[in-house]
């Protein structure tokens, strides 16, 4: 996914069981995705956000 801050960075999140760190993705009945836990970039733009029901919630 592209970073929602607009910096243009591509964010790759691991969702397979064996990965560490790993994110869980849930899609609700309306097709809106949520990610658990939050996404926190430690370099570049240093964005920190949640994705809940298809919306970015900034920390």
PDB file of N, H, CA, C and O in Angstrom:
ATOM      1  N   UNK A   1       0.839  -1.178   0.000  1.00  0.00           N
ATOM      2  CA  UNK A   1       0.000   0.000   0.000  1.00  0.00           C
ATOM      3  C   UNK A   1       0.880   1.236   0.000  1.00  0.00           C
ATOM      4  O   UNK A   1       2.033   1.178   0.429  1.00  0.00           O
ATOM      5  N   UNK A   2       0.355   2.339  -0.471  1.00  0.00           N
ATOM      6  H   UNK A   2      -0.581   2.386  -0.820  1.00  0.00           H
ATOM      7  CA  UNK A   2       1.075   3.616  -0.437  1.00  0.00           C
ATOM      8  C   UNK A   2       0.841   4.284   0.907  1.00  0.00           C
ATOM      9  O   UNK A   2      -0.252   4.194   1.466  1.00  0.00           O
ATOM     10  N   UNK A   3       1.849   4.945   1.423  1.00  0.00           N
ATOM     11  H   UNK A   3       2.737   5.018   0.970  1.00  0.00           H
ATOM     12  CA  UNK A   3       1.717   5.650   2.689  1.00  0.00           C
ATOM     13  C   UNK A   3       0.623   6.711   2.557  1.00  0.00           C
ATOM     14  O   UNK A   3       0.626   7.488   1.603  1.00  0.00           O
ATOM     15  N   UNK A   4      -0.303   6.747   3.504  1.00  0.00           N
ATOM     16  H   UNK A   4      -0.305   6.116   4.279  1.00  0.00           H
ATOM     17  CA  UNK A   4      -1.409   7.698   3.400  1.00  0.00           C
ATOM     18  C   UNK A   4      -1.012   9.156   3.628  1.00  0.00           C
ATOM     19  O   UNK A   4      -1.835  10.047   3.420  1.00  0.00           O
ATOM     20  N   UNK A   5       0.234   9.425   4.052  1.00  0.00           N
ATOM     21  H   UNK A   5       0.903   8.701   4.221  1.00  0.00           H
ATOM     22  CA  UNK A   5       0.648  10.811   4.276  1.00  0.00           C
ATOM     23  C   UNK A   5       0.909  11.539   2.962  1.00  0.00           C
ATOM     24  O   UNK A   5       0.978  12.768   2.928  1.00  0.00           O
ATOM     25  N   UNK A   6       1.054  10.762   1.865  1.00  0.00           N
ATOM     26  H   UNK A   6       0.998   9.764   1.893  1.00  0.00           H
ATOM     27  CA  UNK A   6       1.300  11.372   0.565  1.00  0.00           C
ATOM     28  C   UNK A   6       2.764  11.420   0.175  1.00  0.00           C
ATOM     29  O   UNK A   6       3.102  11.978  -0.869  1.00  0.00           O
ATOM     30  N   UNK A   7       3.648  10.843   0.995  1.00  0.00           N
ATOM     31  H   UNK A   7       3.373  10.390   1.843  1.00  0.00           H
ATOM     32  CA  UNK A   7       5.080  10.885   0.690  1.00  0.00           C
ATOM     33  C   UNK A   7       5.455  10.002  -0.501  1.00  0.00           C
ATOM     34  O   UNK A   7       6.542  10.151  -1.060  1.00  0.00           O
ATOM     35  N   UNK A   8       4.568   9.085  -0.894  1.00  0.00           N
ATOM     36  H   UNK A   8       3.685   8.964  -0.440  1.00  0.00           H
ATOM     37  CA  UNK A   8       4.822   8.221  -2.043  1.00  0.00           C
ATOM     38  C   UNK A   8       5.482   6.902  -1.696  1.00  0.00           C
ATOM     39  O   UNK A   8       5.675   6.067  -2.580  1.00  0.00           O
ATOM     40  N   UNK A   9       5.832   6.688  -0.444  1.00  0.00           N
ATOM     41  H   UNK A   9       5.675   7.366   0.274  1.00  0.00           H
ATOM     42  CA  UNK A   9       6.491   5.457  -0.020  1.00  0.00           C
ATOM     43  C   UNK A   9       5.527   4.272  -0.127  1.00  0.00           C
ATOM     44  O   UNK A   9       4.351   4.382   0.219  1.00  0.00           O
ATOM     45  N   UNK A  10       6.040   3.146  -0.607  1.00  0.00           N
ATOM     46  H   UNK A  10       6.995   3.056  -0.888  1.00  0.00           H
ATOM     47  CA  UNK A  10       5.277   1.908  -0.616  1.00  0.00           C
ATOM     48  C   UNK A  10       5.523   1.181   0.697  1.00  0.00           C
ATOM     49  O   UNK A  10       6.671   0.961   1.085  1.00  0.00           O
ATOM     50  N   UNK A  11       4.455   0.812   1.375  1.00  0.00           N
ATOM     51  H   UNK A  11       3.523   0.990   1.060  1.00  0.00           H
ATOM     52  CA  UNK A  11       4.546   0.100   2.649  1.00  0.00           C
ATOM     53  C   UNK A  11       4.182  -1.350   2.411  1.00  0.00           C
ATOM     54  O   UNK A  11       3.108  -1.647   1.889  1.00  0.00           O
ATOM     55  N   UNK A  12       5.077  -2.262   2.794  1.00  0.00           N
ATOM     56  H   UNK A  12       5.950  -2.021   3.219  1.00  0.00           H
ATOM     57  CA  UNK A  12       4.813  -3.686   2.676  1.00  0.00           C
ATOM     58  C   UNK A  12       4.588  -4.234   4.085  1.00  0.00           C
ATOM     59  O   UNK A  12       5.451  -4.113   4.953  1.00  0.00           O
ATOM     60  N   UNK A  13       3.428  -4.833   4.298  1.00  0.00           N
ATOM     61  H   UNK A  13       2.727  -4.931   3.592  1.00  0.00           H
ATOM     62  CA  UNK A  13       3.078  -5.393   5.597  1.00  0.00           C
ATOM     63  C   UNK A  13       2.930  -6.901   5.470  1.00  0.00           C
ATOM     64  O   UNK A  13       2.236  -7.394   4.581  1.00  0.00           O
ATOM     65  N   UNK A  14       3.586  -7.625   6.361  1.00  0.00           N
ATOM     66  H   UNK A  14       4.151  -7.225   7.083  1.00  0.00           H
ATOM     67  CA  UNK A  14       3.514  -9.085   6.328  1.00  0.00           C
ATOM     68  C   UNK A  14       2.250  -9.554   7.036  1.00  0.00           C
ATOM     69  O   UNK A  14       1.970  -9.134   8.159  1.00  0.00           O
ATOM     70  N   UNK A  15       1.491 -10.420   6.381  1.00  0.00           N
ATOM     71  H   UNK A  15       1.719 -10.760   5.469  1.00  0.00           H
ATOM     72  CA  UNK A  15       0.238 -10.909   6.952  1.00  0.00           C
ATOM     73  C   UNK A  15       0.217 -12.431   7.107  1.00  0.00           C
ATOM     74  O   UNK A  15      -0.802 -12.999   7.499  1.00  0.00           O
ATOM     75  N   UNK A  16       1.336 -13.095   6.802  1.00  0.00           N
ATOM     76  H   UNK A  16       2.164 -12.634   6.483  1.00  0.00           H
ATOM     77  CA  UNK A  16       1.370 -14.551   6.972  1.00  0.00           C
ATOM     78  C   UNK A  16       1.652 -14.908   8.426  1.00  0.00           C
ATOM     79  O   UNK A  16       2.363 -14.187   9.126  1.00  0.00           O
ATOM     80  N   UNK A  17       1.093 -16.019   8.871  1.00  0.00           N
ATOM     81  H   UNK A  17       0.515 -16.605   8.303  1.00  0.00           H
ATOM     82  CA  UNK A  17       1.165 -16.458  10.262  1.00  0.00           C
ATOM     83  C   UNK A  17       2.593 -16.513  10.796  1.00  0.00           C
ATOM     84  O   UNK A  17       2.833 -16.143  11.946  1.00  0.00           O
ATOM     85  N   UNK A  18       3.543 -16.969   9.984  1.00  0.00           N
ATOM     86  H   UNK A  18       3.348 -17.270   9.051  1.00  0.00           H
ATOM     87  CA  UNK A  18       4.918 -17.186  10.452  1.00  0.00           C
ATOM     88  C   UNK A  18       5.733 -15.904  10.603  1.00  0.00           C
ATOM     89  O   UNK A  18       6.790 -15.922  11.234  1.00  0.00           O
ATOM     90  N   UNK A  19       5.274 -14.818  10.048  1.00  0.00           N
ATOM     91  H   UNK A  19       4.415 -14.804   9.535  1.00  0.00           H
ATOM     92  CA  UNK A  19       6.049 -13.573  10.013  1.00  0.00           C
ATOM     93  C   UNK A  19       6.057 -12.867  11.365  1.00  0.00           C
ATOM     94  O   UNK A  19       5.088 -12.923  12.122  1.00  0.00           O
ATOM     95  N   UNK A  20       7.166 -12.209  11.644  1.00  0.00           N
ATOM     96  H   UNK A  20       7.953 -12.163  11.029  1.00  0.00           H
ATOM     97  CA  UNK A  20       7.287 -11.353  12.820  1.00  0.00           C
ATOM     98  C   UNK A  20       8.089 -10.137  12.412  1.00  0.00           C
ATOM     99  O   UNK A  20       9.231 -10.314  11.989  1.00  0.00           O
ATOM    100  N   UNK A  21       7.596  -8.932  12.503  1.00  0.00           N
ATOM    101  H   UNK A  21       6.668  -8.788  12.847  1.00  0.00           H
ATOM    102  CA  UNK A  21       6.240  -8.595  12.946  1.00  0.00           C
ATOM    103  C   UNK A  21       5.214  -8.978  11.894  1.00  0.00           C
ATOM    104  O   UNK A  21       5.550  -9.178  10.726  1.00  0.00           O
ATOM    105  N   UNK A  22       3.965  -9.078  12.315  1.00  0.00           N
ATOM    106  H   UNK A  22       3.693  -8.915  13.264  1.00  0.00           H
ATOM    107  CA  UNK A  22       2.881  -9.503  11.437  1.00  0.00           C
ATOM    108  C   UNK A  22       1.650  -8.659  11.712  1.00  0.00           C
ATOM    109  O   UNK A  22       1.403  -8.255  12.848  1.00  0.00           O
ATOM    110  N   UNK A  23       0.880  -8.396  10.665  1.00  0.00           N
ATOM    111  H   UNK A  23       1.081  -8.724   9.742  1.00  0.00           H
ATOM    112  CA  UNK A  23      -0.378  -7.658  10.791  1.00  0.00           C
ATOM    113  C   UNK A  23      -1.524  -8.584  10.438  1.00  0.00           C
ATOM    114  O   UNK A  23      -1.395  -9.453   9.576  1.00  0.00           O
ATOM    115  N   UNK A  24      -2.632  -8.393  11.104  1.00  0.00           N
ATOM    116  H   UNK A  24      -2.737  -7.687  11.804  1.00  0.00           H
ATOM    117  CA  UNK A  24      -3.863  -9.101  10.752  1.00  0.00           C
ATOM    118  C   UNK A  24      -4.742  -8.129   9.987  1.00  0.00           C
ATOM    119  O   UNK A  24      -4.852  -6.956  10.343  1.00  0.00           O
ATOM    120  N   UNK A  25      -5.361  -8.629   8.937  1.00  0.00           N
ATOM    121  H   UNK A  25      -5.271  -9.582   8.647  1.00  0.00           H
ATOM    122  CA  UNK A  25      -6.280  -7.807   8.165  1.00  0.00           C
ATOM    123  C   UNK A  25      -7.671  -8.423   8.291  1.00  0.00           C
ATOM    124  O   UNK A  25      -7.851  -9.632   8.150  1.00  0.00           O
ATOM    125  N   UNK A  26      -8.628  -7.574   8.556  1.00  0.00           N
ATOM    126  H   UNK A  26      -8.481  -6.592   8.671  1.00  0.00           H
ATOM    127  CA  UNK A  26     -10.023  -7.988   8.628  1.00  0.00           C
ATOM    128  C   UNK A  26     -10.805  -7.139   7.636  1.00  0.00           C
ATOM    129  O   UNK A  26     -10.555  -5.942   7.493  1.00  0.00           O
ATOM    130  N   UNK A  27     -11.745  -7.767   6.960  1.00  0.00           N
ATOM    131  H   UNK A  27     -11.948  -8.740   7.076  1.00  0.00           H
ATOM    132  CA  UNK A  27     -12.607  -7.052   6.017  1.00  0.00           C
ATOM    133  C   UNK A  27     -14.037  -7.225   6.509  1.00  0.00           C
ATOM    134  O   UNK A  27     -14.509  -8.350   6.675  1.00  0.00           O
ATOM    135  N   UNK A  28     -14.723  -6.118   6.741  1.00  0.00           N
ATOM    136  H   UNK A  28     -14.339  -5.204   6.607  1.00  0.00           H
ATOM    137  CA  UNK A  28     -16.089  -6.198   7.279  1.00  0.00           C
ATOM    138  C   UNK A  28     -17.101  -6.506   6.170  1.00  0.00           C
ATOM    139  O   UNK A  28     -16.733  -6.642   5.003  1.00  0.00           O
ATOM    140  N   UNK A  29     -18.359  -6.613   6.542  1.00  0.00           N
ATOM    141  H   UNK A  29     -18.658  -6.502   7.490  1.00  0.00           H
ATOM    142  CA  UNK A  29     -19.419  -6.973   5.600  1.00  0.00           C
ATOM    143  C   UNK A  29     -19.569  -5.970   4.459  1.00  0.00           C
ATOM    144  O   UNK A  29     -20.081  -6.312   3.393  1.00  0.00           O
ATOM    145  N   UNK A  30     -19.124  -4.730   4.681  1.00  0.00           N
ATOM    146  H   UNK A  30     -18.709  -4.452   5.547  1.00  0.00           H
ATOM    147  CA  UNK A  30     -19.177  -3.702   3.641  1.00  0.00           C
ATOM    148  C   UNK A  30     -17.936  -3.702   2.756  1.00  0.00           C
ATOM    149  O   UNK A  30     -17.826  -2.883   1.843  1.00  0.00           O
ATOM    150  N   UNK A  31     -16.991  -4.624   3.022  1.00  0.00           N
ATOM    151  H   UNK A  31     -17.081  -5.289   3.763  1.00  0.00           H
ATOM    152  CA  UNK A  31     -15.762  -4.705   2.235  1.00  0.00           C
ATOM    153  C   UNK A  31     -14.689  -3.730   2.672  1.00  0.00           C
ATOM    154  O   UNK A  31     -13.732  -3.492   1.935  1.00  0.00           O
ATOM    155  N   UNK A  32     -14.835  -3.154   3.879  1.00  0.00           N
ATOM    156  H   UNK A  32     -15.612  -3.347   4.477  1.00  0.00           H
ATOM    157  CA  UNK A  32     -13.867  -2.169   4.368  1.00  0.00           C
ATOM    158  C   UNK A  32     -12.799  -2.861   5.219  1.00  0.00           C
ATOM    159  O   UNK A  32     -13.130  -3.599   6.147  1.00  0.00           O
ATOM    160  N   UNK A  33     -11.512  -2.626   4.906  1.00  0.00           N
ATOM    161  H   UNK A  33     -11.243  -2.026   4.152  1.00  0.00           H
ATOM    162  CA  UNK A  33     -10.434  -3.314   5.625  1.00  0.00           C
ATOM    163  C   UNK A  33     -10.023  -2.600   6.912  1.00  0.00           C
ATOM    164  O   UNK A  33     -10.115  -1.378   7.033  1.00  0.00           O
ATOM    165  N   UNK A  34      -9.567  -3.412   7.868  1.00  0.00           N
ATOM    166  H   UNK A  34      -9.493  -4.404   7.771  1.00  0.00           H
ATOM    167  CA  UNK A  34      -8.939  -2.917   9.097  1.00  0.00           C
ATOM    168  C   UNK A  34      -7.651  -3.693   9.300  1.00  0.00           C
ATOM    169  O   UNK A  34      -7.575  -4.879   8.981  1.00  0.00           O
ATOM    170  N   UNK A  35      -6.625  -3.012   9.840  1.00  0.00           N
ATOM    171  H   UNK A  35      -6.686  -2.048  10.099  1.00  0.00           H
ATOM    172  CA  UNK A  35      -5.342  -3.648  10.141  1.00  0.00           C
ATOM    173  C   UNK A  35      -5.095  -3.615  11.636  1.00  0.00           C
ATOM    174  O   UNK A  35      -5.402  -2.630  12.307  1.00  0.00           O
ATOM    175  N   UNK A  36      -4.536  -4.703  12.155  1.00  0.00           N
ATOM    176  H   UNK A  36      -4.287  -5.504  11.610  1.00  0.00           H
ATOM    177  CA  UNK A  36      -4.149  -4.774  13.563  1.00  0.00           C
ATOM    178  C   UNK A  36      -2.738  -5.343  13.593  1.00  0.00           C
ATOM    179  O   UNK A  36      -2.521  -6.380  12.966  1.00  0.00           O
ATOM    180  N   UNK A  37      -1.766  -4.751  14.269  1.00  0.00           N
ATOM    181  H   UNK A  37      -1.942  -3.909  14.779  1.00  0.00           H
ATOM    182  CA  UNK A  37      -1.775  -3.506  15.025  1.00  0.00           C
ATOM    183  C   UNK A  37      -1.625  -2.295  14.114  1.00  0.00           C
ATOM    184  O   UNK A  37      -1.792  -2.394  12.898  1.00  0.00           O
ATOM    185  N   UNK A  38      -1.307  -1.148  14.715  1.00  0.00           N
ATOM    186  H   UNK A  38      -1.171  -1.067  15.703  1.00  0.00           H
ATOM    187  CA  UNK A  38      -1.098   0.072  13.940  1.00  0.00           C
ATOM    188  C   UNK A  38       0.147  -0.070  13.060  1.00  0.00           C
ATOM    189  O   UNK A  38       0.965  -0.969  13.255  1.00  0.00           O
ATOM    190  N   UNK A  39       0.269   0.822  12.106  1.00  0.00           N
ATOM    191  H   UNK A  39      -0.395   1.553  11.947  1.00  0.00           H
ATOM    192  CA  UNK A  39       1.443   0.884  11.238  1.00  0.00           C
ATOM    193  C   UNK A  39       2.278   2.071  11.698  1.00  0.00           C
ATOM    194  O   UNK A  39       1.783   3.196  11.768  1.00  0.00           O
ATOM    195  N   UNK A  40       3.552   1.816  12.012  1.00  0.00           N
ATOM    196  H   UNK A  40       3.954   0.902  11.955  1.00  0.00           H
ATOM    197  CA  UNK A  40       4.432   2.861  12.518  1.00  0.00           C
ATOM    198  C   UNK A  40       5.740   2.792  11.748  1.00  0.00           C
ATOM    199  O   UNK A  40       6.517   1.854  11.922  1.00  0.00           O
ATOM    200  N   UNK A  41       5.985   3.772  10.906  1.00  0.00           N
ATOM    201  H   UNK A  41       5.353   4.535  10.764  1.00  0.00           H
ATOM    202  CA  UNK A  41       7.215   3.819  10.121  1.00  0.00           C
ATOM    203  C   UNK A  41       8.296   4.507  10.945  1.00  0.00           C
ATOM    204  O   UNK A  41       8.089   5.609  11.454  1.00  0.00           O
ATOM    205  N   UNK A  42       9.434   3.861  11.075  1.00  0.00           N
ATOM    206  H   UNK A  42       9.602   2.966  10.662  1.00  0.00           H
ATOM    207  CA  UNK A  42      10.500   4.404  11.925  1.00  0.00           C
ATOM    208  C   UNK A  42      11.524   5.222  11.145  1.00  0.00           C
ATOM    209  O   UNK A  42      12.457   5.777  11.726  1.00  0.00           O
ATOM    210  N   UNK A  43      11.344   5.294   9.824  1.00  0.00           N
ATOM    211  H   UNK A  43      10.587   4.844   9.352  1.00  0.00           H
ATOM    212  CA  UNK A  43      12.248   6.113   9.010  1.00  0.00           C
ATOM    213  C   UNK A  43      11.433   6.855   7.968  1.00  0.00           C
ATOM    214  O   UNK A  43      10.236   6.612   7.812  1.00  0.00           O
ATOM    215  N   UNK A  44      12.079   7.751   7.266  1.00  0.00           N
ATOM    216  H   UNK A  44      13.051   7.949   7.393  1.00  0.00           H
ATOM    217  CA  UNK A  44      11.381   8.534   6.246  1.00  0.00           C
ATOM    218  C   UNK A  44      10.368   9.473   6.870  1.00  0.00           C
ATOM    219  O   UNK A  44      10.719  10.292   7.719  1.00  0.00           O
ATOM    220  N   UNK A  45       9.117   9.361   6.459  1.00  0.00           N
ATOM    221  H   UNK A  45       8.832   8.696   5.769  1.00  0.00           H
ATOM    222  CA  UNK A  45       8.080  10.281   6.931  1.00  0.00           C
ATOM    223  C   UNK A  45       7.652  10.015   8.377  1.00  0.00           C
ATOM    224  O   UNK A  45       7.038  10.873   9.012  1.00  0.00           O
ATOM    225  N   UNK A  46       7.974   8.835   8.892  1.00  0.00           N
ATOM    226  H   UNK A  46       8.473   8.138   8.376  1.00  0.00           H
ATOM    227  CA  UNK A  46       7.680   8.431  10.283  1.00  0.00           C
ATOM    228  C   UNK A  46       6.190   8.457  10.616  1.00  0.00           C
ATOM    229  O   UNK A  46       5.799   8.767  11.741  1.00  0.00           O
ATOM    230  N   UNK A  47       5.371   8.127   9.629  1.00  0.00           N
ATOM    231  H   UNK A  47       5.688   7.875   8.715  1.00  0.00           H
ATOM    232  CA  UNK A  47       3.927   8.066   9.854  1.00  0.00           C
ATOM    233  C   UNK A  47       3.578   6.992  10.882  1.00  0.00           C
ATOM    234  O   UNK A  47       4.259   5.972  10.986  1.00  0.00           O
ATOM    235  N   UNK A  48       2.522   7.231  11.628  1.00  0.00           N
ATOM    236  H   UNK A  48       1.968   8.060  11.543  1.00  0.00           H
ATOM    237  CA  UNK A  48       1.985   6.267  12.592  1.00  0.00           C
ATOM    238  C   UNK A  48       0.470   6.367  12.508  1.00  0.00           C
ATOM    239  O   UNK A  48      -0.110   7.421  12.771  1.00  0.00           O
ATOM    240  N   UNK A  49      -0.167   5.255  12.139  1.00  0.00           N
ATOM    241  H   UNK A  49       0.304   4.400  11.925  1.00  0.00           H
ATOM    242  CA  UNK A  49      -1.610   5.299  11.915  1.00  0.00           C
ATOM    243  C   UNK A  49      -2.242   3.922  12.091  1.00  0.00           C
ATOM    244  O   UNK A  49      -1.566   2.894  12.043  1.00  0.00           O
ATOM    245  N   UNK A  50      -3.551   3.933  12.294  1.00  0.00           N
ATOM    246  H   UNK A  50      -4.100   4.768  12.333  1.00  0.00           H
ATOM    247  CA  UNK A  50      -4.386   2.734  12.277  1.00  0.00           C
ATOM    248  C   UNK A  50      -5.174   2.765  10.979  1.00  0.00           C
ATOM    249  O   UNK A  50      -5.456   3.842  10.452  1.00  0.00           O
ATOM    250  N   UNK A  51      -5.528   1.614  10.462  1.00  0.00           N
ATOM    251  H   UNK A  51      -5.298   0.739  10.890  1.00  0.00           H
ATOM    252  CA  UNK A  51      -6.477   1.520   9.366  1.00  0.00           C
ATOM    253  C   UNK A  51      -7.694   0.799   9.928  1.00  0.00           C
ATOM    254  O   UNK A  51      -7.637  -0.398  10.210  1.00  0.00           O
ATOM    255  N   UNK A  52      -8.782   1.517  10.087  1.00  0.00           N
ATOM    256  H   UNK A  52      -8.829   2.489   9.857  1.00  0.00           H
ATOM    257  CA  UNK A  52     -10.013   0.962  10.664  1.00  0.00           C
ATOM    258  C   UNK A  52     -11.177   1.250   9.730  1.00  0.00           C
ATOM    259  O   UNK A  52     -11.477   2.400   9.412  1.00  0.00           O
ATOM    260  N   UNK A  53     -11.826   0.170   9.298  1.00  0.00           N
ATOM    261  H   UNK A  53     -11.582  -0.764   9.557  1.00  0.00           H
ATOM    262  CA  UNK A  53     -12.980   0.254   8.399  1.00  0.00           C
ATOM    263  C   UNK A  53     -12.679   1.137   7.179  1.00  0.00           C
ATOM    264  O   UNK A  53     -13.502   1.950   6.759  1.00  0.00           O
ATOM    265  N   UNK A  54     -11.472   0.951   6.626  1.00  0.00           N
ATOM    266  H   UNK A  54     -10.803   0.291   6.968  1.00  0.00           H
ATOM    267  CA  UNK A  54     -11.088   1.659   5.412  1.00  0.00           C
ATOM    268  C   UNK A  54     -10.664   3.100   5.605  1.00  0.00           C
ATOM    269  O   UNK A  54     -10.414   3.806   4.628  1.00  0.00           O
ATOM    270  N   UNK A  55     -10.578   3.552   6.859  1.00  0.00           N
ATOM    271  H   UNK A  55     -10.782   2.978   7.652  1.00  0.00           H
ATOM    272  CA  UNK A  55     -10.190   4.940   7.134  1.00  0.00           C
ATOM    273  C   UNK A  55      -8.865   4.966   7.881  1.00  0.00           C
ATOM    274  O   UNK A  55      -8.582   4.102   8.712  1.00  0.00           O
ATOM    275  N   UNK A  56      -8.069   5.965   7.572  1.00  0.00           N
ATOM    276  H   UNK A  56      -8.299   6.667   6.898  1.00  0.00           H
ATOM    277  CA  UNK A  56      -6.794   6.168   8.258  1.00  0.00           C
ATOM    278  C   UNK A  56      -7.067   6.995   9.512  1.00  0.00           C
ATOM    279  O   UNK A  56      -7.686   8.057   9.455  1.00  0.00           O
ATOM    280  N   UNK A  57      -6.591   6.483  10.642  1.00  0.00           N
ATOM    281  H   UNK A  57      -6.088   5.620  10.688  1.00  0.00           H
ATOM    282  CA  UNK A  57      -6.699   7.207  11.913  1.00  0.00           C
ATOM    283  C   UNK A  57      -5.270   7.481  12.375  1.00  0.00           C
ATOM    284  O   UNK A  57      -4.533   6.562  12.730  1.00  0.00           O
ATOM    285  N   UNK A  58      -4.895   8.744  12.366  1.00  0.00           N
ATOM    286  H   UNK A  58      -5.493   9.491  12.078  1.00  0.00           H
ATOM    287  CA  UNK A  58      -3.516   9.137  12.721  1.00  0.00           C
ATOM    288  C   UNK A  58      -3.317   9.082  14.224  1.00  0.00           C
ATOM    289  O   UNK A  58      -4.199   9.447  15.001  1.00  0.00           O
ATOM    290  N   UNK A  59      -2.136   8.617  14.616  1.00  0.00           N
ATOM    291  H   UNK A  59      -1.420   8.321  13.984  1.00  0.00           H
ATOM    292  CA  UNK A  59      -1.783   8.558  16.043  1.00  0.00           C
ATOM    293  C   UNK A  59      -1.066   9.823  16.415  1.00  0.00           C
ATOM    294  O   UNK A  59      -0.674   9.994  17.569  1.00  0.00           O
TER     295      UNK A  59
END
